[in-house]
Amino acid sequence: MNYSIIIPIYNEEAVLPKLYERLRSVCDSLAGEGELIFVDDGSRDQSLSIIEKFRSQDPRVKILSFSRNFGHQMAITAGLDAASGEAVVIIDADLQDPPELIPELIKKWREGYKVVYAERSARRGDGIFKRASARLFYRLLKWLTKYPIPENVGDFRLLDKQVVTELRQLREQHRFMRGLTSWVGFRQGKVAFVRDPRYAGETKYPFRKMLRFAFDGITSFSIVPLRLAVSLGFFIVIICVGLALWALGARFIFHVTIQGWTSLMLAVVFMGGVQLMMLGVVGEYVGRIYEEVKGRPLYIIERKEGFE
């Protein structure tokens, strides 16, 4: 197999016909054998039925269907586990990532790059808040981690078979594939493109999910939040020592009675809030340890079609 194209699917019935039409056109233009791996992430609409129709017409179409919704990153992982191509392309189903860019990724791969990611030079259809929050996230991630995770890059990328082999060994529960791809290293290149608006349907990443995804990315590749908790603790202790010295001096040297009820209550509430926040950060990391040691599978496949 020369190439594999992985497409995670979750409730994408409105976009699937156009997606397959464009993917089929791209595949027909590529030299060598290929496969289209559709990973149904527990869709509740007619997505799986539509993909089955594609398979009845095209033997290149292969299907992995989860027993329930495990998440976008798990769907990518399942596709990587099943892919047999020398080059593996990951692309979302919403057509914001143009399939017509795949030949450019392959061309870059043939130049010797093991990872070729598609960099968004512009984002059509994204609002000011979405663009600003994405920029803030990537800059924060760059500051907190020691691994060079590219900015303005999603999951649309090409991976060499050697990179895929290494990624298959990484079985952590909270997956941030963009970070894992950077962590494994290898020679990495980029191809710029203009990201289109979603073709149809609704986004599967509302603000709440995006916030959780960002937190997963940060805590999966950095322990800086824990170190910040320690630093903040030392800083507050220094302030408290200074206030204590001032209070003792005011009472025994200057004989000034300290009223301070309001300031005392504010200090207690502030310290309580800081402690709870830091306890939450520690608890998040402990919770991740708990989930990892259980050793549960990353996903469960209910149906598998087209694979030997």
N, C-alpha and C positions, 0 to 999 in steps of 0.2 A: 504494500500500500504506500503510495507516494505522499498523500496528505489526508488529514482528517479535519473536519470542521465541526466544532462542538457548539450547539445552540441550546442554552437553557430556556425552558418554556414554562410559563405560569400564567394561565388565563389569557392567552394571546390569540384567541380564535379570530379576532377582527383583522389581525395583521399577517397571519400565517400564509394565506394564499399568495400575497404579494411578496412576502419574504422568500417563499420557496421558488417562485418564478425568477427572482433576481439571483438567488443562490444557484439554481439550476443553470442559468445562463453563464454565470461565472465558472462553474464546474466544467461545463462543456468547452470552455475556452482554455482550460488548463491541460497541460500534457501529463499523461500518466493516470493511474487509477486513484480514485478518491472515495471518501465516505462522508455522509452527512449524518452526524449523531445528534438526534433530537432527544433531549433529556427533559421529560415531563415531570415537573416538580409538584405533583399532586394537584393538577389543575382541576377546577370545579366546572369549567365550561366544556365546550366541544373540541378543545385543542387536541386531545389525544386521538379522537376520531378523525380529525382532519389530517393529522400526521400519518395515521394508518392508511388513508387514501393515497397520500404521497408514496408510501412504501409499496402499495399495490401497483403503482405505475413506474417506480424507479427503484431498482435494487440497491442503489447507492445509499438510500435512506435507511437508517437504522434507528431503533427506538429503545430507550431506557425509560421505564415508567416507575416512579417512586410509589411506595405504599401510602405516603402522605406528603405534606409539604415539609421539606427539610431545609429549604432556603437556597438562595441563588448560588452561594459559594459552594455548598454541598453538591449542587447540580453540576457545577464546573468540575469539581473533584471527581464525580462519577464519570463524566465524559473523558477526563484525562486517564482514569483507570482503564477505560474500555478502548481508548484510541489506539490504533495500530499504525498510523502514518509516520513517515519520516519527518514530516512537518505537521504540527497541530495548531489549528487556528481556533481561537475562542471569540465568539461574536454574540451579542445580545440580539433578541428577536424583534425589538421595537423599531428597527431600521434607522435608528439614530446613528448607528455605525454602518456605513455603506459597504455592502458585500463586494462592490466593484473595486474596493481598495485591496482586496486579498491578493491579487496578482502583484501589486507593489510590495506587499509584505514578503511574498515568496521571492521576488527579485532581490530584495535586501538580504533575505536568508541565504540565497545562493552566493552572496558576496562573502559569506563566512560568519555572519552573526547568528548566535544561538538563540537569542531572544530579540524579536522585533515588535515593538509596541507602537500603537497608533496614538499619536499626540494630537490633542484637540487644539488647533490654532484659533478656532472661533466656535462659539456655542449658539447656534440659531435656536430660537424658541425658549431659551432659558431666561428667567427673570433676573433682575438685579440681585435679589436676595440669594438665589441659587448660585449665581456666579461668584458673589462675594463670599458666601459660606464655603464653597468649594475651594476658593483660593486660600481662605483662612485655614481650612483643614489641612491642606497640603503643606502650607508653610509651618504650621504647628507640628505636623508629623515629621517634617524635615528637621526641625529643631530638637524634637524629643528623641529621635532614633538616630542610630549611627549607620544605618543602611540607606543608600541613595535611592529612595523611592521617587520616581519621576513625577513631576507636577503636571496637572491637566491630562492625566492618562487614566483610562478606565481598564476594564478587563479585555478589551479588544486588542488582541496581540497574537503573534505567532511564536510557537515554542518548538525548538528542535527536539527530536526524540530523546536525546541525551538529557536535556533539561526535564522533560516529562518523567523520565525514569527516576531522576533525583526527587522530583516533587511527589512522586508516589510514596516515597518513604516518610514523608511528613504527614502524620495522621492526627494533628492537634484538632481539638473540637471547635474552638473559636477561630475560624479560618478567615484570613485576609489575603487572598491570592495575589494581589498586587505586591504586597510586602514579601510574601514567600518567594515570588519570582525574582525579586531583587535580592533576597537573602541568599539564594543558591548561587548567585554570581553569574559567571560566563560572560562572553562578549555580547553586549546589548546595543541595539541600534533603534532608530525611530523613523517613522514616516508620518508626516503632518497631514491633517485633513480637517475639513470644516464639518462639525457635527450638526446634523439635521434635526429638526423637531421630530417628536414621536409621530410615527405614521398614523396610528390608530390606537384606540384603547386608552387606559389610564396607567399612570406610572405605578410601578410596584415598589417604589421607594419614597413614601411620604416622609415628611420631616422627622417623625418619630423613628422610623426605620433608618433614615440617614444618620441621625444622631447616634443610634446604637451601633451602626456600622462603623462610624468614625471612632467611637469609644473602643470597639473591638480592635480596630487597626492600631490605636495608640497603645492599649494595654497588652496586645500580643507581641509588640516589638520594642517595648520600652518599660523600664522600671522607674523612670524619672518621676512619675506621680508619687511613688513611695518615698523617693529621696526628697521631693518637695515637701512632703508631710514632715519629715525629720527637720528640714531646714526651717519650715514655718514654726515648728515646735520650739526650736532654739531661739528664734527671733522673738516669740511671745514670752519665753522665759526671761530673756534679757529685758524686755519692756517691763515685765512684772517686777523684776529685781529693782529696776530703776524707780518704779512707782513706790515700792516698799521702802527704799532708802529715803525718798522724798517725804513719805508719810511719817517715818520715824523722826526725821529732822524737823518736820513741821510740829510734831507733838512734843518732843523733848528739848529741842534747841530754841525754836521760835515760840513755843507755847501757843500754838495756834490750834484751835479745835477744828477738826476736819468734819465737815457736814457729810458730803460725799455719798448720800444714799442713792441718788440717781446714777452717779458714775459707777458705784459699786454694782448695782443691778445690771447696768449696761455691760460691764466687764464680765459678770457671771454669764449673762446670756450669750455674749460674744464668744467666750471661751467654750461654753457648752456647744454652740453651733460648730466651732472649729473642730472640736473633738469628735462630734458626730460625723462631720464631713470626712475627716481623716480615717475614722473607723470604717466608714463606708468604702473608702479607697482600699484599705487593707482587706476588708471583707470581699471586695470584688476579686482581688488576686487569690484569696483563699478559696473562694467559690470556683474559680477556674481550676485550681489544683484538685478540688473535689470532683469536678466533672471529668478531668483528665484521668484520674486514678480509677474511675469506674470502668473505663475501657470499652464503652459501648461503640458499636459501629457508627460511622459517620452518616450512613444512609442505608435504607433498605429498598431493594429493587423488587417490585411486584411483577413486572413484565419486562422481558428482554427479547427483542426481535431483530433478526438480521445478523447476529453474531454467531460465529462458529463455536 
